[in-house]
């Protein structure tokens, strides 16, 4: 599946981490303001402190769940997600392919199934339009070693109906 180059992805992820940091700072500022407002010294009951702590934990949970969802979506921009679902299936010829030195590490899923290392490849491809013409496009994709195409191979891709530069490739794009 084409996502973005690792540089573009890194910038999007940094933005998401920055948003998380700002939200956590805001949550802690609100917690301390609330703590000062209830002034726990003269109290005989701990109920307001427990309520404040509960609200803090609810806020923290909401921020972390929101962050988790945003980070998972930040990896694939909206136009690429749209292309995966509604893109026009076509084929493309690999003109050039190059390893970019970015890779994911091997890991094991909860069911102990091993997931192989994936490396990012930058490909120059020639897209075939339905009318018979063609154009060149760039494609960055993470692949395990067994699925790496060679120069000259034909691959099944999907193209965004309005943006011909948005191209995705992966198991989901089989023609």
Secondary structure, DSSP 4 states (H G I P E B T S, - for coil): -B---HHHHHHHHHHHHHHHHHHHHHHHHHHHHHHHHH-GGG-S--HHHHHHHHHHHHHHHHHHHHHHHHHHHHTS-HHHHHHHHHPEEEEEEEEEEEEEEEE---EE-TT--EE--EEEEEEEEEEEPTTS-EEEEEEEEEEEGGG---TT-EEEEEE-SS-TT-EE-SGGG--
